[in-house]
Amino acid sequence: MIKVLFFGPIAAATGEREVSVAHVPGMTLGSLKETLTAQYPEAMHLATMMAVNGEHARDLALPLADNSEMAFMAKFSGG
Amino acid sequence: MKEAVRIQQEDFSQDKEVAALKGSSKRIGGIATFLGCARDFSEGREVSAISFDAYGSMALSELNRLRSDAIEKFGLLDARIVHRIGTVRGGDNIVFIAAGAEHRVAALEACRWMIDELKQRVPIWKKEITPQGESWVTPHP
């Protein structure tokens, strides 16, 4: 399974802070994003940043290992 | 001595943070600080409170990396960063950054660089709570 985390405006838009997505062979950051966009189109529209296992990720072709922790994040507004 | 980089709900003491920074090295000749605090007015409306959400583990990791990067980039002797989460009200402290260097230029430039980078790199989000409702903040450039 892939653990997907939502925070701030995206958590508000999805109504969830965490969802699990079944891992499939060949899964990439991009394919997971497509899956979630179909499920949460408004929320994922806000997702301009991504992280895999707590590290910034930008390459949609990045393969995702099973048990990864993903975050799709809106633009940060701390400080 | 508290950690040099922290994310916490409770308020912080600027005096204690600066004292901790000064205590780290007697070679420090200049300390620059930035204090971010909550405004009670934004985009033409009253703000009752600001609520922060964070990807805690990643935010702490990014803040620690930010401090290390600043120390290396500007040749700092030490730096400290504290960011609050939870809910704050107008006038409350939000974030404190302090940079200590042998000379003022490095300290001032590093302090400015750290708050600018924090806004780009650290997964924290703020929501303004107003009498008319709540809204997540769209970042300023």
Backbone of each chain as ProteinMPNN parsed JSONL, in Angstrom:
{"seq_chain_A": "MIKVLFFGPIAAATGEREVSVAHVPGMTLGSLKETLTAQYPEAMHLATMMAVNGEHARDLALPLADNSEMAFMAKFSGG", "coords_chain_A": {"N_chain_A": [[0.837, -1.204, 0.0], [0.346, 2.293, -0.584], [0.875, 5.055, 1.401], [-0.89, 7.972, 1.527], [-0.624, 11.329, 2.225], [-2.426, 14.217, 3.26], [-2.506, 17.738, 3.724], [-3.339, 20.902, 5.279], [-4.835, 23.127, 2.971], [-5.415, 21.138, 1.098], [-6.118, 18.895, 2.583], [-8.413, 19.963, 3.667], [-9.974, 20.206, 1.39], [-10.229, 17.568, 0.497], [-11.306, 16.358, 2.664], [-9.999, 14.503, 4.054], [-7.13, 13.338, 5.862], [-5.407, 11.353, 5.443], [-4.993, 8.738, 3.147], [-5.111, 5.396, 1.826], [-3.586, 3.778, -0.878], [-3.662, 1.131, -3.139], [-0.684, -0.513, -3.976], [0.718, -0.96, -7.182], [2.532, -2.875, -9.602], [5.032, -1.065, -11.354], [4.1, 1.385, -10.727], [4.095, 4.92, -10.636], [5.019, 8.238, -9.558], [3.554, 9.977, -11.138], [1.465, 8.344, -12.11], [0.12, 7.726, -9.791], [-0.673, 10.254, -9.066], [-2.489, 10.811, -11.111], [-4.47, 8.924, -10.543], [-5.388, 9.868, -8.059], [-6.232, 12.373, -8.787], [-8.457, 11.824, -10.305], [-10.126, 10.993, -8.339], [-10.199, 13.068, -6.464], [-10.663, 15.757, -7.762], [-10.845, 18.619, -7.367], [-9.309, 19.092, -5.084], [-6.805, 18.071, -5.832], [-6.124, 19.796, -7.79], [-4.972, 21.827, -6.439], [-2.549, 20.853, -5.76], [0.618, 21.526, -5.914], [3.064, 20.807, -5.09], [5.099, 17.98, -4.225], [5.933, 15.152, -2.193], [8.01, 12.393, -1.421], [8.336, 9.963, 0.928], [8.989, 11.955, 2.768], [10.707, 13.65, 1.415], [11.268, 16.252, -0.932], [9.822, 15.866, -4.161], [9.892, 15.87, -7.649], [9.84, 14.646, -10.097], [7.698, 13.177, -12.208], [7.947, 10.702, -13.304], [9.083, 9.14, -11.459], [9.574, 6.026, -9.938], [7.417, 4.345, -7.634], [7.942, 2.748, -4.627], [6.526, -0.057, -2.886], [4.762, 0.566, 0.156], [5.55, 3.195, 0.402], [5.523, 6.62, 1.537], [3.539, 9.184, 0.62], [3.07, 12.629, -0.184], [0.837, 15.026, -1.323], [0.895, 18.348, -1.949], [-0.264, 21.664, -1.277], [0.852, 24.958, -2.272], [3.277, 26.255, -0.084], [2.743, 28.131, 2.953], [3.934, 29.031, 5.257], [5.681, 30.786, 7.935]], "CA_chain_A": [[0.0, 0.0, 0.0], [0.993, 3.605, -0.531], [0.195, 5.971, 2.331], [-0.941, 9.319, 0.94], [-0.954, 12.317, 3.255], [-2.929, 15.538, 2.832], [-2.393, 18.755, 4.763], [-3.794, 22.255, 4.996], [-5.967, 23.306, 2.059], [-5.765, 19.896, 0.395], [-6.875, 18.088, 3.556], [-9.75, 20.561, 3.78], [-10.731, 19.933, 0.154], [-10.539, 16.136, 0.372], [-11.984, 15.878, 3.859], [-9.182, 13.399, 4.582], [-5.723, 13.651, 6.117], [-4.596, 10.211, 5.01], [-5.691, 7.654, 2.453], [-4.222, 4.332, 1.368], [-3.801, 3.396, -2.275], [-2.988, -0.142, -3.395], [0.497, -0.415, -4.84], [0.717, -1.862, -8.339], [3.846, -2.856, -10.247], [5.214, 0.001, -12.334], [3.464, 2.62, -10.251], [4.97, 6.093, -10.577], [4.428, 9.431, -8.951], [2.573, 10.503, -12.086], [0.261, 7.496, -12.202], [-0.625, 7.905, -8.541], [-1.309, 11.577, -9.123], [-3.67, 10.68, -11.992], [-5.501, 8.181, -9.796], [-5.967, 10.732, -7.03], [-6.913, 13.488, -9.448], [-9.786, 11.334, -10.697], [-10.926, 10.841, -7.115], [-10.31, 14.362, -5.77], [-10.208, 16.731, -8.772], [-10.675, 19.984, -6.846], [-8.176, 19.114, -4.15], [-5.532, 17.83, -6.519], [-5.821, 21.006, -8.554], [-4.142, 22.658, -5.557], [-1.296, 20.153, -5.435], [1.738, 22.015, -6.725], [4.294, 20.244, -4.538], [4.964, 16.572, -3.859], [7.036, 14.596, -1.4], [8.036, 10.944, -1.249], [9.056, 9.625, 2.162], [9.45, 13.163, 3.44], [11.658, 14.421, 0.615], [10.658, 16.867, -2.103], [9.905, 15.059, -5.384], [9.358, 16.641, -8.781], [9.85, 13.831, -11.31], [6.484, 12.356, -12.256], [8.304, 9.346, -13.742], [9.726, 8.451, -10.33], [8.858, 4.814, -9.508], [7.049, 4.321, -6.215], [8.048, 1.431, -3.989], [5.431, -0.371, -1.966], [4.905, 1.13, 1.516], [6.037, 4.577, 0.394], [4.656, 7.663, 2.094], [3.432, 10.275, -0.368], [2.263, 13.806, 0.185], [0.526, 16.001, -2.37], [0.824, 19.533, -1.09], [-0.48, 23.0, -1.833], [1.975, 25.862, -2.065], [3.471, 26.483, 1.346], [2.452, 29.5, 3.398], [4.433, 29.228, 6.611], [6.474, 31.983, 8.176]], "C_chain_A": [[0.873, 1.257, 0.0], [0.181, 4.457, 0.442], [0.266, 7.371, 1.732], [-1.43, 10.286, 2.018], [-1.435, 13.613, 2.62], [-2.848, 16.493, 4.016], [-3.078, 20.04, 4.311], [-4.954, 22.299, 4.019], [-6.376, 22.029, 1.324], [-6.517, 18.95, 1.336], [-8.295, 18.629, 3.692], [-10.605, 20.205, 2.563], [-11.1, 18.46, 0.013], [-11.403, 15.652, 1.531], [-11.232, 14.724, 4.508], [-7.783, 13.928, 4.883], [-4.82, 12.521, 5.64], [-5.473, 9.217, 4.279], [-4.652, 6.608, 2.041], [-4.602, 3.961, -0.054], [-3.018, 2.113, -2.515], [-1.802, 0.075, -4.331], [0.356, -1.411, -5.987], [2.092, -1.784, -9.002], [3.921, -1.746, -11.299], [4.609, 1.336, -11.919], [4.498, 3.747, -10.179], [4.235, 7.22, -9.843], [3.305, 9.962, -9.842], [1.311, 9.671, -12.135], [-0.566, 7.6, -10.924], [-1.356, 9.251, -8.546], [-2.565, 11.526, -9.997], [-4.817, 9.98, -11.264], [-6.214, 9.086, -8.797], [-6.709, 11.92, -7.635], [-8.315, 13.082, -9.888], [-10.718, 11.29, -9.483], [-11.202, 12.184, -6.426], [-9.903, 15.498, -6.713], [-9.968, 18.129, -8.22], [-9.457, 20.073, -5.939], [-6.859, 18.978, -4.898], [-5.153, 18.979, -7.431], [-4.897, 21.928, -7.753], [-2.744, 22.082, -5.355], [-0.175, 20.584, -6.374], [3.074, 21.442, -6.248], [4.027, 18.785, -4.157], [6.159, 16.151, -3.018], [6.884, 13.083, -1.341], [8.921, 10.643, -0.043], [9.719, 10.854, 2.782], [10.46, 13.997, 2.69], [10.929, 15.016, -0.588], [10.854, 15.969, -3.326], [9.248, 15.849, -6.51], [9.188, 15.801, -10.051], [8.643, 12.886, -11.311], [6.77, 10.923, -12.702], [8.933, 8.536, -12.609], [8.933, 7.205, -9.929], [8.569, 4.868, -8.012], [7.158, 2.9, -5.683], [6.846, 1.215, -3.08], [5.772, 0.176, -0.572], [5.523, 2.529, 1.544], [5.016, 5.489, 1.059], [4.698, 8.849, 1.137], [2.679, 11.447, 0.232], [2.074, 14.66, -1.052], [0.152, 17.289, -1.647], [0.534, 20.806, -1.876], [0.75, 23.855, -1.561], [2.065, 26.242, -0.589], [3.166, 27.938, 1.709], [2.861, 29.713, 4.85], [5.185, 30.542, 6.733], [5.609, 33.154, 8.592]], "O_chain_A": [[1.989, 1.261, 0.521], [-1.04, 4.566, 0.323], [1.35, 7.889, 1.465], [-2.481, 10.097, 2.629], [-0.925, 14.048, 1.588], [-3.089, 16.108, 5.16], [-3.356, 20.237, 3.128], [-5.949, 21.597, 4.202], [-7.543, 21.858, 0.97], [-7.458, 18.278, 0.913], [-9.255, 17.868, 3.815], [-11.8, 19.939, 2.685], [-12.157, 18.133, -0.526], [-12.135, 14.67, 1.408], [-11.753, 14.05, 5.397], [-7.311, 14.858, 4.229], [-3.617, 12.71, 5.457], [-6.568, 8.891, 4.736], [-3.463, 6.908, 1.926], [-5.78, 3.844, -0.391], [-1.85, 2.013, -2.14], [-1.912, 0.761, -5.348], [-0.066, -2.551, -5.792], [2.74, -0.738, -8.965], [2.966, -1.526, -12.045], [4.613, 2.297, -12.689], [5.623, 3.548, -9.721], [3.039, 7.156, -9.56], [2.242, 10.348, -9.355], [0.207, 10.213, -12.193], [-1.796, 7.567, -10.966], [-2.496, 9.363, -8.093], [-3.584, 12.13, -9.66], [-5.974, 10.388, -11.357], [-7.44, 9.088, -8.688], [-7.687, 12.41, -7.07], [-9.246, 13.888, -9.851], [-11.923, 11.517, -9.59], [-12.282, 12.409, -5.881], [-8.881, 16.143, -6.477], [-8.975, 18.763, -8.575], [-8.674, 21.019, -6.023], [-5.904, 19.703, -4.615], [-3.989, 19.122, -7.805], [-4.136, 22.709, -8.324], [-1.859, 22.761, -4.834], [-0.042, 20.068, -7.484], [4.091, 21.579, -6.928], [2.906, 18.404, -3.818], [7.247, 16.718, -3.122], [5.776, 12.56, -1.226], [10.093, 11.018, -0.001], [10.855, 10.797, 3.254], [11.019, 14.945, 3.242], [10.076, 14.364, -1.19], [11.921, 15.382, -3.507], [8.174, 16.425, -6.334], [8.474, 16.2, -10.971], [8.574, 11.935, -10.533], [5.943, 10.033, -12.507], [9.274, 7.368, -12.796], [7.748, 7.308, -9.614], [9.374, 5.371, -7.228], [6.548, 1.972, -6.214], [6.238, 2.16, -2.578], [6.939, 0.232, -0.186], [5.968, 2.992, 2.594], [3.827, 5.182, 1.136], [5.752, 9.432, 0.884], [1.771, 11.276, 1.046], [3.037, 14.98, -1.748], [-0.779, 17.32, -0.843], [1.023, 20.995, -2.989], [1.585, 23.513, -0.723], [1.056, 26.515, 0.062], [3.31, 28.846, 0.889], [2.226, 30.472, 5.583], [5.309, 31.303, 5.773], [6.124, 34.246, 8.835]]}, "seq_chain_B": "MKEAVRIQQEDFSQDKEVAALKGSSKRIGGIATFLGCARDFSEGREVSAISFDAYGSMALSELNRLRSDAIEKFGLLDARIVHRIGTVRGGDNIVFIAAGAEHRVAALEACRWMIDELKQRVPIWKKEITPQGESWVTPHP", "coords_chain_B": {"N_chain_B": [[19.565, 23.316, 27.321], [17.57, 24.201, 24.612], [16.697, 22.603, 21.466], [18.242, 23.778, 18.424], [16.649, 24.038, 16.229], [13.241, 24.079, 15.949], [9.786, 23.014, 16.006], [6.851, 24.068, 17.347], [4.001, 24.302, 19.555], [3.796, 26.118, 21.637], [4.62, 29.49, 22.75], [7.7, 31.331, 22.155], [10.818, 32.551, 23.515], [12.46, 35.344, 22.497], [14.717, 36.465, 23.67], [15.861, 34.303, 25.025], [16.485, 32.64, 22.902], [18.362, 34.178, 21.486], [20.301, 34.392, 23.448], [21.075, 31.735, 23.629], [22.173, 31.411, 21.128], [24.303, 33.247, 21.211], [25.755, 32.047, 23.187], [26.854, 29.918, 21.919], [29.231, 30.47, 20.629], [32.087, 32.487, 21.099], [33.191, 33.849, 19.11], [31.337, 35.094, 17.642], [30.325, 38.07, 16.128], [28.247, 39.451, 15.17], [24.731, 39.387, 15.215], [21.824, 38.632, 13.515], [18.31, 38.933, 13.428], [15.042, 37.631, 12.702], [11.684, 38.18, 13.235], [8.606, 36.818, 12.821], [5.263, 37.737, 13.003], [1.775, 37.543, 13.956], [-0.67, 39.17, 12.061], [-3.562, 41.219, 12.623], [-5.14, 41.896, 10.588], [-5.835, 41.48, 7.206], [-5.665, 41.511, 3.693], [-7.708, 43.379, 3.552], [-9.523, 42.685, 5.537], [-10.637, 41.887, 8.855], [-8.722, 39.797, 10.957], [-9.219, 37.171, 13.075], [-7.816, 35.041, 14.145], [-4.995, 32.908, 13.439], [-4.424, 29.812, 12.016], [-2.223, 27.082, 11.972], [-1.074, 24.439, 9.913], [0.961, 21.559, 9.469], [3.287, 19.422, 7.786], [4.646, 17.608, 9.811], [7.063, 15.962, 10.327], [8.516, 16.212, 7.953], [8.687, 18.973, 7.748], [10.271, 19.642, 9.947], [12.611, 18.318, 9.275], [13.26, 19.7, 6.908], [13.652, 22.276, 7.926], [15.884, 21.868, 9.529], [17.719, 21.214, 7.553], [17.722, 23.577, 6.143], [18.864, 25.323, 8.021], [21.448, 24.166, 8.202], [22.282, 24.523, 5.559], [22.345, 27.318, 5.433], [24.319, 27.92, 7.305], [26.527, 26.832, 6.03], [26.492, 28.182, 3.512], [26.727, 30.916, 4.149], [28.774, 31.012, 5.92], [28.196, 30.991, 8.65], [28.433, 31.07, 12.237], [26.594, 29.999, 13.896], [23.056, 29.179, 13.947], [19.555, 29.643, 14.499], [16.208, 28.403, 14.407], [12.815, 28.764, 14.982], [9.522, 27.699, 14.736], [6.114, 28.241, 15.134], [3.157, 26.183, 15.476], [-0.345, 25.281, 15.302], [-2.817, 27.382, 16.775], [-2.75, 30.892, 16.583], [-3.057, 34.316, 17.733], [-3.769, 37.762, 16.81], [-0.835, 39.693, 16.885], [0.603, 37.76, 18.174], [3.599, 35.748, 18.364], [5.05, 34.062, 15.548], [7.202, 32.977, 13.983], [10.712, 32.622, 14.465], [13.922, 33.582, 13.617], [17.381, 33.375, 13.834], [20.631, 34.442, 13.089], [24.035, 33.969, 13.487], [27.202, 35.41, 13.081], [30.683, 36.113, 12.283], [30.789, 38.681, 11.326], [28.598, 41.462, 10.471], [27.407, 41.512, 7.876], [27.231, 38.907, 6.785], [25.549, 37.761, 8.695], [23.175, 39.301, 8.468], [22.471, 38.89, 5.746], [22.152, 36.12, 5.714], [20.023, 35.748, 7.446], [17.872, 36.968, 6.113], [17.864, 35.343, 3.849], [17.217, 32.849, 4.949], [14.525, 33.153, 5.911], [13.225, 33.675, 3.535], [13.741, 31.302, 2.103], [12.57, 29.447, 3.794], [9.867, 29.92, 3.373], [9.578, 28.881, 0.844], [10.374, 26.221, 1.006], [9.498, 24.752, 3.226], [7.069, 22.628, 4.507], [4.483, 24.013, 5.612], [1.324, 25.37, 6.388], [-0.904, 28.149, 6.442], [-3.959, 29.259, 7.862], [-6.36, 31.729, 7.75], [-8.559, 32.957, 10.131], [-11.509, 34.543, 10.166], [-14.124, 36.927, 11.012], [-15.912, 36.529, 8.992], [-15.479, 33.998, 8.103], [-13.339, 31.177, 7.262], [-10.149, 30.939, 5.639], [-7.639, 29.483, 3.599], [-4.331, 30.609, 3.251], [-3.046, 32.25, 0.433], [0.162, 32.165, -0.791], [2.384, 34.992, -0.558], [4.55, 36.559, -2.966]], "CA_chain_B": [[19.505, 24.099, 26.068], [16.618, 23.639, 23.65], [17.239, 22.363, 20.124], [18.398, 25.0, 17.625], [15.543, 24.068, 15.271], [12.074, 23.492, 16.606], [8.401, 23.347, 15.638], [6.185, 23.897, 18.636], [2.753, 25.048, 19.732], [3.95, 27.18, 22.628], [5.388, 30.673, 22.386], [9.141, 31.231, 22.403], [11.445, 33.767, 24.026], [13.558, 35.815, 21.642], [15.908, 36.662, 24.507], [16.501, 33.004, 25.298], [17.06, 32.131, 21.645], [19.571, 34.953, 21.197], [21.303, 34.01, 24.451], [21.587, 30.414, 23.25], [23.032, 31.611, 19.951], [25.541, 33.895, 21.682], [26.491, 31.094, 23.999], [27.456, 28.851, 21.109], [30.589, 30.83, 20.185], [32.517, 33.848, 21.416], [33.684, 34.48, 17.862], [30.212, 35.81, 17.016], [30.421, 39.518, 16.229], [26.98, 40.036, 14.725], [23.557, 38.502, 15.196], [20.638, 39.211, 12.859], [17.127, 38.136, 13.752], [13.762, 37.915, 12.057], [10.507, 37.728, 13.991], [7.34, 36.899, 12.103], [4.153, 37.72, 13.968], [0.437, 37.458, 13.351], [-1.404, 40.427, 11.87], [-5.007, 41.068, 12.865], [-5.811, 42.468, 9.426], [-5.203, 40.955, 6.002], [-6.483, 41.58, 2.479], [-8.876, 44.22, 3.773], [-10.501, 42.164, 6.505], [-10.143, 41.59, 10.195], [-8.347, 38.399, 11.177], [-9.376, 36.853, 14.495], [-6.765, 34.093, 14.537], [-4.348, 32.187, 12.336], [-4.207, 28.421, 12.375], [-1.163, 26.489, 11.14], [-0.976, 22.993, 9.737], [2.309, 21.237, 8.981], [3.749, 18.042, 7.606], [5.594, 17.812, 10.894], [8.386, 15.344, 10.211], [9.221, 16.799, 6.805], [8.962, 20.382, 8.045], [11.428, 19.696, 10.852], [13.782, 17.919, 8.488], [13.597, 20.802, 5.986], [14.192, 23.396, 8.715], [17.264, 21.515, 9.903], [18.541, 21.324, 6.33], [17.81, 25.014, 5.86], [19.875, 25.873, 8.947], [22.767, 23.686, 7.766], [22.613, 25.186, 4.285], [22.677, 28.721, 5.71], [25.628, 27.941, 7.982], [27.557, 26.581, 5.015], [26.466, 29.189, 2.444], [27.124, 32.249, 4.618], [29.86, 30.894, 6.892], [27.704, 31.358, 9.981], [28.929, 30.314, 13.384], [25.438, 29.241, 14.398], [21.751, 29.731, 13.553], [18.427, 29.014, 15.18], [14.908, 28.621, 13.767], [11.67, 28.228, 15.736], [8.247, 28.006, 14.067], [4.953, 27.756, 15.881], [1.989, 25.645, 14.784], [-1.535, 25.435, 16.131], [-3.577, 28.618, 16.529], [-2.22, 32.111, 17.211], [-3.925, 35.488, 17.569], [-3.088, 38.979, 16.372], [0.259, 40.123, 17.753], [1.391, 36.619, 18.677], [4.773, 35.323, 17.593], [4.888, 32.892, 14.671], [8.478, 32.361, 13.606], [11.905, 33.371, 14.869], [15.155, 33.126, 12.969], [18.554, 34.138, 14.261], [21.872, 34.042, 12.426], [25.21, 34.544, 14.135], [28.4, 35.324, 12.244], [31.762, 36.977, 12.775], [30.522, 40.06, 10.901], [27.175, 41.74, 10.296], [26.861, 41.289, 6.534], [26.841, 37.495, 6.656], [24.392, 37.507, 9.57], [21.981, 39.927, 7.883], [22.096, 38.216, 4.489], [21.697, 34.756, 6.014], [18.708, 35.829, 8.078], [16.927, 37.235, 5.021], [17.826, 34.156, 2.993], [16.516, 31.749, 5.634], [13.062, 33.308, 5.943], [12.738, 33.51, 2.153], [13.799, 29.878, 1.757], [11.565, 28.75, 4.62], [8.559, 30.043, 2.733], [9.568, 28.063, -0.364], [10.795, 24.826, 1.188], [9.04, 24.069, 4.438], [5.629, 22.342, 4.358], [3.613, 24.572, 6.644], [0.238, 26.136, 5.757], [-1.649, 28.974, 7.405], [-5.372, 29.54, 7.579], [-6.841, 32.906, 8.464], [-9.907, 32.811, 10.67], [-12.081, 35.888, 10.211], [-15.549, 36.897, 11.379], [-16.7, 36.088, 7.827], [-15.192, 32.609, 7.781], [-11.938, 30.767, 7.262], [-9.585, 30.708, 4.306], [-6.212, 29.169, 3.541], [-3.604, 31.754, 2.707], [-2.27, 32.113, -0.796], [1.446, 32.778, -0.462], [2.873, 36.2, -1.223], [5.839, 36.305, -3.593]], "C_chain_B": [[18.531, 23.427, 25.098], [17.302, 23.452, 22.297], [17.285, 23.673, 19.339], [17.279, 25.154, 16.6], [14.35, 23.376, 15.9], [10.782, 23.909, 15.909], [7.597, 23.074, 16.891], [4.903, 24.717, 18.692], [2.978, 26.264, 20.617], [4.782, 28.339, 22.093], [6.87, 30.443, 22.696], [9.626, 32.577, 22.932], [12.579, 34.159, 23.103], [14.841, 35.958, 22.449], [16.633, 35.337, 24.747], [17.145, 32.434, 24.039], [18.36, 32.868, 21.313], [20.675, 34.592, 22.192], [21.915, 32.65, 24.1], [22.534, 30.532, 22.062], [24.367, 32.216, 20.385], [26.407, 32.916, 22.453], [27.207, 30.023, 23.202], [28.867, 29.178, 20.663], [30.913, 32.269, 20.568], [33.176, 34.528, 20.22], [32.571, 35.272, 17.177], [30.361, 37.314, 17.249], [29.147, 40.217, 15.798], [25.88, 38.993, 14.721], [22.425, 39.256, 14.515], [19.46, 38.318, 13.182], [15.941, 38.568, 12.89], [12.664, 37.356, 12.943], [9.288, 37.911, 13.114], [6.213, 36.827, 13.11], [2.818, 37.837, 13.234], [-0.19, 38.843, 13.252], [-2.888, 40.187, 12.145], [-5.82, 41.639, 11.707], [-5.09, 41.965, 8.18], [-6.171, 41.047, 4.83], [-7.795, 42.324, 2.747], [-9.895, 43.69, 4.753], [-9.81, 41.84, 7.825], [-9.827, 40.097, 10.301], [-8.392, 38.12, 12.68], [-8.238, 35.967, 14.992], [-6.162, 33.479, 13.278], [-4.046, 30.784, 12.831], [-3.175, 27.826, 11.424], [-1.3, 24.979, 11.094], [0.408, 22.72, 9.167], [2.432, 19.746, 8.734], [4.945, 17.946, 8.554], [6.982, 17.245, 10.676], [9.185, 15.951, 9.064], [9.589, 18.249, 7.09], [10.186, 20.5, 8.95], [12.713, 19.33, 10.113], [14.228, 19.042, 7.55], [14.174, 21.998, 6.74], [15.629, 23.114, 9.143], [18.208, 21.632, 8.709], [18.766, 22.793, 5.971], [18.876, 25.661, 6.742], [21.282, 25.448, 8.511], [23.212, 24.38, 6.488], [23.05, 26.631, 4.529], [24.048, 28.824, 6.375], [26.747, 27.77, 6.959], [27.644, 27.729, 4.002], [27.037, 30.536, 2.901], [28.258, 32.204, 5.651], [29.435, 31.31, 8.288], [28.408, 30.535, 11.059], [27.802, 29.503, 14.015], [24.158, 29.913, 13.886], [20.668, 28.973, 14.297], [17.133, 29.366, 14.443], [13.828, 27.984, 14.637], [10.399, 28.646, 15.005], [7.119, 27.429, 14.901], [3.913, 27.141, 14.946], [0.808, 25.746, 15.745], [-2.194, 26.759, 15.795], [-2.957, 29.779, 17.293], [-3.192, 33.256, 16.924], [-3.089, 36.704, 17.196], [-2.037, 39.427, 17.38], [1.106, 38.982, 18.282], [2.589, 36.342, 17.777], [4.439, 34.111, 16.732], [6.232, 32.205, 14.44], [9.626, 33.252, 14.056], [13.117, 32.734, 14.21], [16.288, 33.994, 13.485], [19.786, 33.555, 13.591], [23.029, 34.747, 13.116], [26.443, 34.334, 13.285], [29.488, 36.217, 12.842], [31.447, 38.437, 12.465], [29.063, 40.221, 10.486], [26.618, 41.348, 8.924], [26.385, 39.844, 6.375], [25.598, 37.206, 7.498], [23.109, 38.064, 8.957], [21.526, 39.201, 6.619], [21.551, 36.815, 4.765], [20.292, 34.772, 6.61], [17.629, 36.044, 7.012], [16.756, 35.994, 4.148], [17.023, 33.039, 3.667], [15.002, 31.939, 5.657], [12.486, 33.178, 4.531], [12.702, 32.031, 1.756], [12.755, 29.081, 2.546], [10.211, 28.766, 3.923], [8.446, 29.165, 1.484], [9.661, 26.568, -0.068], [10.093, 24.06, 2.291], [7.517, 23.886, 4.411], [4.806, 22.734, 5.582], [2.574, 25.431, 5.923], [-0.501, 26.931, 6.817], [-3.062, 29.253, 6.909], [-5.788, 30.737, 8.4], [-8.295, 32.679, 8.876], [-10.452, 34.217, 10.872], [-13.542, 35.796, 10.654], [-16.419, 36.398, 10.219], [-16.455, 34.621, 7.468], [-13.696, 32.348, 7.756], [-11.434, 30.627, 5.837], [-8.091, 30.436, 4.404], [-5.496, 30.28, 2.788], [-2.884, 31.376, 1.417], [-0.952, 32.849, -0.59], [1.734, 34.048, -1.244], [4.203, 35.882, -1.87], [6.994, 36.722, -2.669]], "O_chain_B": [[18.653, 22.238, 24.801], [18.339, 24.053, 22.017], [16.469, 24.568, 19.562], [16.991, 26.263, 16.152], [14.44, 22.226, 16.331], [10.686, 24.983, 15.315], [7.65, 21.974, 17.44], [4.745, 25.7, 17.967], [2.409, 27.327, 20.369], [5.537, 28.2, 21.131], [7.24, 29.5, 23.396], [8.945, 33.596, 22.814], [13.543, 33.412, 22.936], [15.923, 35.614, 21.973], [17.86, 35.265, 24.679], [18.212, 31.823, 24.097], [19.343, 32.248, 20.906], [21.844, 34.497, 21.821], [23.119, 32.442, 24.254], [23.556, 29.851, 21.993], [25.43, 31.752, 19.974], [27.636, 32.955, 22.378], [28.059, 29.306, 23.727], [29.635, 28.27, 20.346], [30.092, 33.165, 20.376], [33.658, 35.656, 20.324], [32.829, 36.031, 16.242], [30.503, 37.777, 18.381], [28.974, 41.415, 16.024], [26.077, 37.861, 14.278], [22.104, 40.383, 14.893], [19.587, 37.094, 13.21], [15.86, 39.704, 12.424], [12.713, 36.196, 13.351], [8.97, 39.029, 12.707], [6.206, 35.953, 13.978], [2.759, 38.184, 12.055], [-0.235, 39.59, 14.228], [-3.401, 39.09, 11.925], [-7.029, 41.841, 11.823], [-3.862, 42.02, 8.111], [-7.347, 40.706, 4.954], [-8.851, 41.95, 2.237], [-11.02, 44.188, 4.805], [-8.612, 41.567, 7.898], [-10.569, 39.252, 9.799], [-7.684, 38.759, 13.458], [-7.759, 36.123, 16.116], [-6.751, 33.528, 12.199], [-3.491, 30.591, 13.912], [-3.244, 28.04, 10.213], [-1.601, 24.33, 12.096], [0.966, 23.559, 8.459], [1.777, 18.927, 9.379], [6.091, 18.17, 8.163], [7.975, 17.958, 10.82], [10.388, 16.178, 9.189], [10.672, 18.705, 6.72], [11.038, 21.363, 8.737], [13.758, 19.951, 10.304], [15.422, 19.307, 7.412], [15.085, 22.66, 6.246], [16.48, 24.002, 9.125], [19.344, 22.087, 8.838], [19.854, 23.189, 5.553], [19.691, 26.451, 6.266], [22.195, 26.272, 8.459], [24.37, 24.773, 6.351], [24.002, 27.112, 3.915], [24.84, 29.707, 6.047], [27.767, 28.456, 7.006], [28.737, 28.191, 3.675], [27.738, 31.211, 2.147], [28.652, 33.239, 6.19], [30.215, 31.91, 9.028], [28.909, 29.441, 10.8], [28.039, 28.445, 14.597], [24.179, 31.064, 13.451], [20.842, 27.815, 14.674], [16.979, 30.472, 13.925], [13.916, 26.807, 14.985], [10.223, 29.823, 14.69], [7.167, 26.273, 15.321], [3.801, 27.523, 13.781], [0.949, 26.238, 16.865], [-2.136, 27.21, 14.652], [-2.674, 29.675, 18.486], [-4.023, 33.187, 16.018], [-1.86, 36.674, 17.258], [-2.311, 39.529, 18.576], [2.207, 39.206, 18.784], [2.585, 36.662, 16.588], [3.656, 33.247, 17.127], [6.378, 31.005, 14.673], [9.525, 34.478, 14.03], [13.306, 31.518, 14.243], [16.157, 35.216, 13.562], [19.964, 32.338, 13.532], [23.008, 35.963, 13.306], [26.708, 33.225, 12.821], [29.243, 36.974, 13.781], [31.791, 39.329, 13.24], [28.379, 39.242, 10.188], [25.476, 40.9, 8.828], [25.281, 39.592, 5.893], [24.701, 36.487, 7.06], [22.082, 37.386, 8.928], [20.338, 38.931, 6.444], [20.597, 36.378, 4.12], [19.473, 33.905, 6.307], [16.598, 35.372, 7.02], [15.642, 35.642, 3.761], [16.234, 32.361, 3.009], [14.264, 30.977, 5.445], [11.396, 32.637, 4.348], [11.738, 31.571, 1.144], [12.139, 28.155, 2.018], [9.502, 27.76, 3.887], [7.347, 28.754, 1.109], [9.1, 25.747, -0.794], [10.099, 22.829, 2.285], [6.769, 24.858, 4.307], [4.488, 21.916, 6.445], [2.897, 26.134, 4.965], [-0.704, 26.463, 7.938], [-3.311, 29.45, 5.72], [-5.59, 30.761, 9.615], [-9.134, 32.268, 8.075], [-9.912, 34.99, 11.663], [-14.124, 34.711, 10.668], [-17.526, 35.906, 10.435], [-17.153, 34.067, 6.618], [-12.894, 33.184, 8.173], [-12.183, 30.248, 4.937], [-7.375, 31.067, 5.182], [-6.01, 30.816, 1.807], [-2.217, 30.346, 1.322], [-0.951, 34.032, -0.25], [1.385, 34.173, -2.418], [4.927, 35.016, -1.379], [8.161, 36.579, -3.036]]}, "name": "protein", "num_of_chains": 2, "seq": "MIKVLFFGPIAAATGEREVSVAHVPGMTLGSLKETLTAQYPEAMHLATMMAVNGEHARDLALPLADNSEMAFMAKFSGGMKEAVRIQQEDFSQDKEVAALKGSSKRIGGIATFLGCARDFSEGREVSAISFDAYGSMALSELNRLRSDAIEKFGLLDARIVHRIGTVRGGDNIVFIAAGAEHRVAALEACRWMIDELKQRVPIWKKEITPQGESWVTPHP"}
